[in-house]
Amino acid sequence: MARKFFGTDGIRGRANGVITPELALRVGMAAGVVFQRGEHRHRVVIGKDTRLSGYMIENALVAGFTSVGMDVLLLGPMPTPAVAMLTHSMRADIGVMISASHNPFDDNGIKLFGPDGYKLSDAIESEIEALLEGDLESKLAKPAAIGRAKRIESVHARYIEFAKRTLPRNQSFDGIRVVVDCAHGAAYRVAPEALWELGCEVVAIGDKPDGFNINREVGSTAPEALAAKVREVRADIGIALDGDADRVLIVDEKGHLVDGDQLMAVVAESFRDDGRLSRDGVVATVMSNLGLERHFASLGLSLERTPVGDRYVLEHMRTHGYNVGGEQSGHIILSDYSTTGDGLVAALQVLAVVQKMGRPVSEVCHRFDPLPQILKNVRYKSGRPLEVESVQKAIAAAELKLNSHGRLLIRPSGTEPVIRVMGEGDDRDLVEAVVDDVVEAVGRAAA
C-alpha cells in the first residue's frame, strides 16, 4: 500500500502546508496509541532544531501525546542523534525529532524513534498511518490519565558527555584550532562546547539561530563560509554540520572540502588498525565514488552498496553486522556508538585520527583519488521514461562503452519527477559523453 504521510525519513514538508498543527496533533495521538504497551506510565521525548515552526509543531505534538495518556519530556533544540540516544537512555517509549534536516527554514518534519533509539520500521510507520485518518477520538485518555509535560534542562550536558565518551579516556585535542559551522541549527550549543571541553581552540560560525536562518549559506550544504573562515583564522580543520547535525563534512587547513567518502575511509582504516572494525568492510550507497570501492579493495576490505538513504545503510549494517557506514553527503553511521548518523561523533573520530597521526588534515583525510563523477537530472511530466525501448538501448550502449572502466547509475528521484543520471570512470571525457547520450535519450522519451 502506498504511504500518504511517511517518506524515507519521517514526515516532511512545508510548514503550515504539509506539516500543519492538526497533522502534528494527530501524529502525537497515533504514535502515542501505537507505543502504549503494558500498564506502566508511558513517556515520549521531543527534540527540535531551530526553525520558527518548531514551536507550533512541538506544542501540537504535546497536545496529541498527552491527550492519549503519555507524559512528555521536552528537550528543546538538540541534534537528531542526541534525541535518538536520549530516547533509549531515558527509557522513553518513543522519541520525536522536529526537523527538516538540511532543508530551508520554511520546511519542517517529524522523525520518530522507537524505545531502542532506532528509526521506526516501515511496518510501524504504516500502523501509525492507518490511525492518522481513523477514529482517534475514541483513543483519548480518561481525564485522570491525561499526560503531563515538562522541559528537561540537563540534556545538553548529557549529550556532550556521551559524545566525549566515544573517544579514548583522557583524549585531548589541545593545540588544534577548529572552526565549527553549526548551520544555525540544532547543534549550535552542544558542538562548540564539546570541542572546547576536549581542548580545542574553537571558532564557531552558524551558531546564532533566529528561526529563519537555519542552513542559509552555512552548514554542510553550503560549506563556502566555513572554508573562508578556516583560511581567515588559519585553522587546522573545519567541521560543517547540517540543520539537525546528523551529517558532517570536513574542510582541511587549505580550505578544501572533504566529503563523506573520504571520511568513511579515514574512520574505517582507523577502526581496522585498532581491531575495532566488526567486519572487513563498510556499507555505503550507490552514490559513493568508485575510487572508494577500489581503495577498500586494495586494503582487503569490501564496500557494500545500498539504495540512497541513510536508513537503508543502517538496515544493511544491522542485518549483516557492520559497524561503519554512511553516505557521500556526510551521514556517517558508527553503530558502536549511535543508532543513526551523528555529525559530532564522526567529527570527533576524525579529529582523533588527525591528533594521532600528527599530520595536516589535507594529508590525513585524502585516502584515495576520486574518479570523475558526473550527475545530470532530466525532468519529466508523466509516464515511465526509463521503460521506453530507446532509453534502455541507450543505457546498454553507455554501459558497454564504460565496460570495466567505470559505472553508470540511472534512478528516478524519490521526491520529484526527475530522472538522475550519474556516471563515473577513469576517463572524464568518456564519462561525460555516455551521460550525455543517456540524458538525451531520456529527454526525448520524456518530451
C-alpha positions as CSV (number, residue, x, y, z in Angstrom):
1,M,0.0,0.0,0.0
2,A,1.4,3.4,-1.0
3,R,2.0,5.6,2.0
4,K,0.5,9.1,2.2
5,F,2.5,10.7,5.0
6,F,5.8,8.9,5.7
7,G,8.7,9.2,3.3
8,T,12.2,7.8,3.6
9,D,12.9,9.9,6.7
10,G,9.7,10.5,8.6
11,I,7.1,13.1,7.6
12,R,8.4,16.2,5.9
13,G,7.0,19.1,4.0
14,R,6.3,22.8,4.1
15,A,5.3,24.2,7.5
16,N,1.6,25.1,7.5
17,G,1.3,23.4,4.1
18,V,2.0,19.7,4.6
19,I,3.1,19.9,8.3
20,T,0.2,21.6,10.0
21,P,-0.8,21.7,13.7
22,E,-3.6,19.4,13.0
23,L,-1.3,16.8,11.4
24,A,1.2,17.1,14.3
25,L,-1.6,16.7,16.8
26,R,-2.8,13.5,15.1
27,V,0.7,12.1,14.7
28,G,1.2,12.6,18.5
29,M,-2.1,10.8,19.2
30,A,-1.5,8.0,16.7
31,A,2.1,7.3,17.7
32,G,1.2,7.5,21.4
33,V,-1.5,4.9,20.9
34,V,0.8,2.6,18.9
35,F,3.6,2.8,21.6
36,Q,1.4,2.3,24.6
37,R,2.4,-1.2,25.6
38,G,1.8,-2.5,29.1
39,E,0.4,-0.9,32.2
40,H,3.4,1.4,33.1
41,R,3.3,5.2,32.7
42,H,4.4,5.9,29.2
43,R,6.6,8.8,28.1
44,V,8.0,10.4,25.0
45,V,11.0,12.7,24.5
46,I,10.7,15.5,21.9
47,G,13.6,17.5,20.5
48,K,13.7,20.0,17.7
49,D,16.0,22.1,15.5
50,T,15.8,25.9,15.4
51,R,13.1,26.6,12.8
52,L,10.4,29.1,13.7
53,S,7.7,26.4,13.0
54,G,9.2,24.2,15.7
55,Y,7.3,25.9,18.4
56,M,4.0,25.3,16.7
57,I,4.7,21.7,15.9
58,E,6.1,21.0,19.3
59,N,3.0,22.3,21.1
60,A,0.7,20.3,18.8
61,L,2.6,17.1,19.4
62,V,2.5,17.7,23.2
63,A,-1.3,18.0,23.0
64,G,-1.5,14.8,20.9
65,F,0.7,12.7,23.2
66,T,-0.8,13.9,26.5
67,S,-4.3,13.5,25.2
68,V,-3.8,9.8,24.9
69,G,-2.1,9.5,28.3
70,M,1.6,9.9,27.5
71,D,4.0,12.0,29.6
72,V,6.2,14.3,27.5
73,L,9.8,15.4,28.2
74,L,10.8,18.4,26.1
75,L,14.5,18.6,25.2
76,G,14.5,21.9,23.2
77,P,17.0,22.4,20.3
78,M,19.0,19.2,20.2
79,P,20.7,17.2,17.3
80,T,18.8,14.3,15.9
81,P,21.3,11.7,17.1
82,A,21.0,13.2,20.6
83,V,17.3,12.6,20.6
84,A,17.8,9.1,19.4
85,M,20.4,8.5,22.2
86,L,18.2,10.1,24.9
87,T,15.1,8.1,23.9
88,H,17.0,5.0,24.8
89,S,19.0,6.4,27.7
90,M,15.9,7.9,29.4
91,R,13.9,4.8,28.9
92,A,11.2,6.6,26.8
93,D,8.7,4.6,24.8
94,I,9.1,6.9,21.8
95,G,11.3,9.7,20.6
96,V,10.5,12.6,18.3
97,M,12.7,15.0,16.4
98,I,11.1,18.0,14.8
99,S,13.4,18.9,11.9
100,A,13.7,19.0,8.1
101,S,17.4,18.4,8.3
102,H,19.3,20.3,5.6
103,N,16.1,21.9,4.1
104,P,15.3,25.7,4.3
105,F,13.6,27.1,7.3
106,D,10.1,27.1,5.8
107,D,10.1,23.3,5.6
108,N,9.8,21.1,8.7
109,G,9.4,17.4,9.6
110,I,8.6,14.8,12.2
111,K,11.1,11.9,12.7
112,L,10.1,9.1,15.1
113,F,12.3,6.8,17.1
114,G,11.4,3.6,18.9
115,P,12.4,2.9,22.5
116,D,15.7,1.4,21.2
117,G,16.7,4.7,19.6
118,Y,16.3,3.4,16.1
119,K,14.1,4.9,13.4
120,L,10.8,3.1,13.0
121,S,10.3,0.2,10.7
122,D,8.1,0.5,7.6
123,A,5.5,-1.8,9.4
124,I,5.2,0.5,12.5
125,E,5.0,3.7,10.3
126,S,2.2,2.0,8.3
127,E,0.4,1.2,11.6
128,I,0.6,4.9,12.6
129,E,-0.5,6.0,9.1
130,A,-3.6,3.8,9.4
131,L,-4.6,5.5,12.6
132,L,-3.9,9.1,11.3
133,E,-7.1,9.1,9.2
134,G,-9.1,6.9,11.6
135,D,-11.1,7.4,14.7
136,L,-8.5,8.7,17.1
137,E,-11.1,10.4,19.4
138,S,-12.1,7.0,20.7
139,K,-8.5,6.6,21.9
140,L,-8.5,9.6,24.2
141,A,-7.4,9.1,27.8
142,K,-9.8,9.5,30.7
143,P,-9.4,12.8,32.5
144,A,-7.3,11.4,35.3
145,A,-5.0,9.6,32.9
146,I,-4.1,12.6,30.7
147,G,-0.3,13.1,30.4
148,R,2.0,15.7,31.8
149,A,4.7,17.7,30.0
150,K,7.9,19.2,31.4
151,R,11.1,20.7,29.9
152,I,14.4,19.0,30.7
153,E,17.4,21.3,31.2
154,S,20.3,18.8,31.7
155,V,20.2,17.1,28.3
156,H,22.9,19.3,26.6
157,A,25.5,18.1,29.2
158,R,24.3,14.5,28.9
159,Y,24.8,14.5,25.1
160,I,28.2,16.2,25.3
161,E,29.4,13.6,27.8
162,F,28.1,10.9,25.5
163,A,29.9,12.2,22.5
164,K,33.2,12.6,24.5
165,R,32.9,9.0,25.8
166,T,33.2,7.7,22.2
167,L,36.9,8.7,22.4
168,P,39.6,7.0,24.4
169,R,39.9,8.1,28.0
170,N,42.0,11.2,28.5
171,Q,41.8,12.1,24.8
172,S,42.7,15.7,24.3
173,F,42.8,18.0,21.3
174,D,45.0,20.6,22.9
175,G,46.6,22.9,20.2
176,I,44.1,22.1,17.5
177,R,42.3,25.2,16.1
178,V,38.8,24.2,14.9
179,V,36.2,26.2,13.0
180,V,32.8,24.6,13.6
181,D,29.8,25.6,11.4
182,C,26.6,24.7,13.2
183,A,24.3,25.7,10.3
184,H,22.3,27.9,12.8
185,G,20.8,24.6,13.7
186,A,20.3,22.1,16.4
187,A,23.9,21.7,17.4
188,Y,24.6,25.5,17.9
189,R,25.2,24.9,21.6
190,V,26.5,21.4,22.0
191,A,29.1,21.2,19.2
192,P,31.2,24.2,20.2
193,E,31.0,23.3,23.9
194,A,32.0,19.6,23.3
195,L,35.0,20.7,21.2
196,W,36.1,23.3,23.7
197,E,35.9,20.8,26.6
198,L,38.1,18.5,24.6
199,G,40.8,21.1,24.4
200,C,40.2,22.6,21.0
201,E,40.6,26.3,20.2
202,V,37.1,26.8,18.9
203,V,35.9,29.4,16.4
204,A,32.1,28.9,15.9
205,I,30.1,30.2,12.9
206,G,26.4,29.4,12.1
207,D,25.8,29.5,15.9
208,K,23.2,32.3,16.1
209,P,19.9,30.9,15.0
210,D,16.9,33.3,14.6
211,G,14.3,30.9,13.4
212,F,14.8,31.8,9.8
213,N,18.5,31.3,9.0
214,I,18.9,27.6,9.5
215,N,21.1,26.2,6.6
216,R,21.1,29.6,4.9
217,E,24.5,30.0,3.3
218,V,26.0,27.9,6.1
219,G,26.4,24.2,7.1
220,S,27.3,21.1,5.2
221,T,25.2,22.0,2.2
222,A,26.9,25.4,1.8
223,P,30.5,25.0,3.1
224,E,31.9,28.0,1.4
225,A,31.6,30.2,4.5
226,L,33.4,27.6,6.5
227,A,36.2,27.3,4.0
228,A,36.7,31.0,4.0
229,K,36.7,31.2,7.8
230,V,39.3,28.3,8.0
231,R,41.6,30.2,5.7
232,E,41.0,33.5,7.5
233,V,41.9,32.3,11.0
234,R,44.4,29.7,9.8
235,A,42.6,26.8,11.4
236,D,43.7,23.3,11.4
237,I,40.3,21.9,10.4
238,G,36.8,23.0,9.7
239,I,33.7,21.0,10.7
240,A,30.4,21.6,8.9
241,L,27.2,20.2,10.4
242,D,23.7,20.4,8.9
243,G,20.5,21.7,10.5
244,D,19.9,18.7,12.7
245,A,23.6,17.6,13.0
246,D,23.2,14.1,11.7
247,R,25.7,14.7,8.9
248,V,29.1,16.2,8.7
249,L,31.6,17.4,6.1
250,I,35.2,18.5,6.8
251,V,37.3,21.3,5.4
252,D,41.1,20.9,5.5
253,E,43.6,23.5,6.6
254,K,43.8,24.8,3.0
255,G,40.0,25.3,2.8
256,H,39.4,22.3,0.6
257,L,36.2,20.2,1.2
258,V,36.4,16.6,2.3
259,D,33.3,14.5,1.6
260,G,31.7,11.6,3.3
261,D,33.5,9.0,1.2
262,Q,36.9,10.2,2.4
263,L,35.7,10.4,6.0
264,M,34.4,6.8,5.9
265,A,37.8,5.7,4.6
266,V,39.6,7.6,7.5
267,V,37.4,6.1,10.2
268,A,37.3,2.6,8.7
269,E,41.1,2.4,8.4
270,S,41.5,3.7,11.9
271,F,39.0,1.1,13.3
272,R,40.7,-1.7,11.3
273,D,44.2,-0.7,12.7
274,D,42.8,-0.7,16.2
275,G,41.0,-4.0,15.7
276,R,37.6,-2.3,16.1
277,L,36.2,-3.0,12.6
278,S,33.5,-5.6,13.2
279,R,33.6,-6.9,9.6
280,D,36.1,-6.5,6.8
281,G,34.1,-3.8,5.0
282,V,32.0,-0.7,5.1
283,V,28.4,0.0,4.0
284,A,27.7,2.9,1.7
285,T,25.1,3.8,-1.0
286,V,25.2,3.5,-4.8
287,M,26.3,7.2,-4.9
288,S,29.7,6.6,-3.2
289,N,32.6,7.0,-5.6
290,L,34.1,4.1,-7.4
291,G,37.5,5.3,-6.2
292,L,36.4,4.5,-2.6
293,E,35.5,0.9,-3.6
294,R,38.8,0.4,-5.3
295,H,40.7,1.8,-2.4
296,F,39.0,-0.5,0.0
297,A,39.6,-3.4,-2.3
298,S,43.4,-2.6,-2.2
299,L,43.2,-2.9,1.6
300,G,41.3,-6.2,1.5
301,L,38.0,-4.5,2.5
302,S,34.7,-4.6,0.8
303,L,32.2,-1.8,0.0
304,E,28.7,-3.0,0.4
305,R,26.2,-0.7,-1.5
306,T,22.6,0.1,-0.7
307,P,20.0,2.4,-2.2
308,V,20.3,6.1,-1.5
309,G,19.2,6.9,2.1
310,D,20.9,6.5,5.5
311,R,18.1,4.3,6.7
312,Y,19.0,1.7,4.0
313,V,22.6,1.9,5.1
314,L,21.7,1.3,8.7
315,E,19.4,-1.6,7.9
316,H,22.2,-3.3,6.0
317,M,24.6,-2.6,8.8
318,R,22.3,-4.1,11.4
319,T,21.4,-7.1,9.3
320,H,24.9,-8.1,8.4
321,G,26.9,-6.9,11.4
322,Y,28.9,-3.9,10.0
323,N,29.8,-1.1,12.4
324,V,30.9,1.6,9.9
325,G,28.7,3.0,7.1
326,G,27.5,6.2,5.6
327,E,26.8,8.4,2.6
328,Q,28.9,10.6,0.4
329,S,26.8,13.5,1.6
330,G,28.2,13.2,5.2
331,H,25.9,10.8,7.0
332,I,28.4,8.8,8.9
333,I,27.0,5.9,11.0
334,L,29.1,4.4,13.6
335,S,26.9,1.8,15.2
336,D,29.1,1.0,18.1
337,Y,28.1,4.4,19.4
338,S,24.9,5.7,17.7
339,T,21.7,4.4,16.2
340,T,21.7,7.0,13.5
341,G,24.1,9.3,11.7
342,D,25.9,11.6,14.2
343,G,27.9,14.5,12.8
344,L,29.6,15.5,16.0
345,V,30.7,11.9,16.9
346,A,32.0,11.3,13.4
347,A,34.0,14.6,13.5
348,L,35.5,13.6,16.9
349,Q,36.6,10.3,15.4
350,V,38.3,12.1,12.5
351,L,40.0,14.6,14.9
352,A,41.3,11.7,17.0
353,V,43.0,10.3,13.8
354,V,44.4,13.7,13.0
355,Q,45.8,14.0,16.5
356,K,47.2,10.5,16.5
357,M,48.9,10.9,13.1
358,G,50.3,14.3,13.8
359,R,49.9,15.3,10.1
360,P,47.8,18.0,8.4
361,V,44.1,17.3,7.7
362,S,44.8,17.6,3.9
363,E,47.0,14.5,4.2
364,V,45.1,12.5,6.8
365,C,41.8,12.9,5.0
366,H,43.0,12.2,1.5
367,R,42.8,8.4,1.3
368,F,42.1,8.0,-2.4
369,D,41.8,9.9,-5.6
370,P,38.1,10.0,-6.5
371,L,37.1,9.1,-10.1
372,P,35.4,11.8,-12.2
373,Q,31.7,11.7,-11.3
374,I,29.1,13.5,-13.4
375,L,25.4,13.7,-12.3
376,K,22.7,15.2,-14.5
377,N,18.9,15.4,-14.0
378,V,16.2,15.1,-16.6
379,R,12.7,16.3,-15.6
380,Y,9.7,14.6,-17.0
381,K,5.9,15.3,-16.8
382,S,4.4,11.8,-16.6
383,G,4.9,8.1,-17.6
384,R,7.9,5.9,-17.1
385,P,10.6,7.1,-19.4
386,L,13.1,4.5,-18.2
387,E,10.9,1.7,-19.6
388,V,11.0,3.2,-23.1
389,E,12.9,0.9,-25.5
390,S,15.1,3.6,-26.9
391,V,16.2,4.6,-23.4
392,Q,17.0,1.0,-22.5
393,K,19.1,0.7,-25.6
394,A,21.0,4.0,-24.9
395,I,21.7,2.7,-21.3
396,A,23.0,-0.6,-22.6
397,A,25.2,1.2,-25.1
398,A,26.6,3.5,-22.5
399,E,27.4,0.6,-20.1
400,L,29.2,-1.1,-23.0
401,K,31.3,1.9,-23.6
402,L,32.3,2.2,-20.0
403,N,33.0,-1.5,-19.8
404,S,35.1,-2.1,-16.7
405,H,36.5,1.4,-16.6
406,G,33.5,3.0,-14.8
407,R,29.9,2.6,-13.9
408,L,26.5,4.1,-14.7
409,L,23.7,4.7,-12.3
410,I,20.2,5.8,-13.5
411,R,17.4,6.2,-11.0
412,P,14.2,8.1,-10.6
413,S,14.1,10.7,-7.7
414,G,12.0,9.7,-4.7
415,T,10.7,13.2,-4.2
416,E,10.2,14.8,-7.6
417,P,9.6,13.9,-11.3
418,V,13.2,13.7,-12.2
419,I,15.5,11.0,-13.6
420,R,19.0,11.2,-12.2
421,V,21.8,10.0,-14.5
422,M,25.2,9.5,-12.8
423,G,28.3,8.2,-14.5
424,E,31.9,7.9,-13.2
425,G,35.0,6.4,-14.6
426,D,38.7,6.8,-15.3
427,D,38.2,9.0,-18.4
428,R,36.2,12.1,-17.7
429,D,35.5,12.8,-21.4
430,L,34.2,9.3,-21.9
431,V,32.0,9.6,-18.8
432,E,30.6,12.9,-19.9
433,A,29.8,11.5,-23.3
434,V,27.9,8.5,-22.1
435,V,26.0,10.5,-19.5
436,D,25.0,13.0,-22.3
437,D,23.9,10.1,-24.5
438,V,21.6,8.7,-21.8
439,V,20.3,12.2,-20.8
440,E,19.4,12.9,-24.5
441,A,17.6,9.6,-24.8
442,V,15.6,10.1,-21.6
443,G,14.8,13.7,-22.6
444,R,13.4,12.5,-25.9
445,A,11.3,9.8,-24.2
446,A,10.1,12.3,-21.6
447,A,9.1,15.0,-24.1
